[in-house]
């Protein structure tokens, strides 16, 4: 999505947020035009986060009650990028959203197909194509994806709702700009280095408005858009860091729910203690809007190895 925005270079504001019910309400309050949800799917629920490392399973009625507003259309367009999201998509449509893209209720999306569709769809939508044209572009991209098994079947999993709606209209009509995101006016000659966007295993809300970003500095602006506290809070998590979500939850629960001041991760050498700590640092850092009790992250490695390194000596470093 970030790359699509840079390639389209339109005067559109975008922000990332984690999928928390309070952030959904904040998105409504800001009158954003577009809502993009990305996360794991469920036949009867849309998984959100509870703000403490755990899930908050919202059923379709909960979602409808959150987004319904008297006489107002909550969003111009909603994309529910999740498996089994047909029921959630129909819920947004029944709440008055004129254009909704989702997955068939009985289907599971493949990551490769979802990525191909999303890239082509949003690029077309951002530069001013109609919703129908953009949807067709996304379907063509899925069909043309190399090494994708049965691409026609994968393409048919995407649904545009309401089925009888008029989708021959654009969502954006923003003017073209030289660079996205726009550099601050007083520092336009200073080039900002973009931080790398890491894949998140948790739910994500992304909202867009047809309005330019106004910020104090290029780096601070990008951190704010990405919902991050700071840049690079710890070393990068290993590429194949898988299957440690339960361990992450235990540590996050101790920190955020039980409010423990000191949590120790222990285990045999090479089991992945540092990798687990790095992953937790990045998880917290990417949730600046909901994990407000933590203001800054310091990742300190001892200068000298050994088991007798004290916490006091680490803090002094």
Order of alpha helices (4+ residues) and beta strands (2+ residues): alpha-beta-alpha-beta-beta-beta-alpha-beta-alpha-beta-alpha-alpha-alpha-beta-beta-alpha-alpha-alpha-alpha
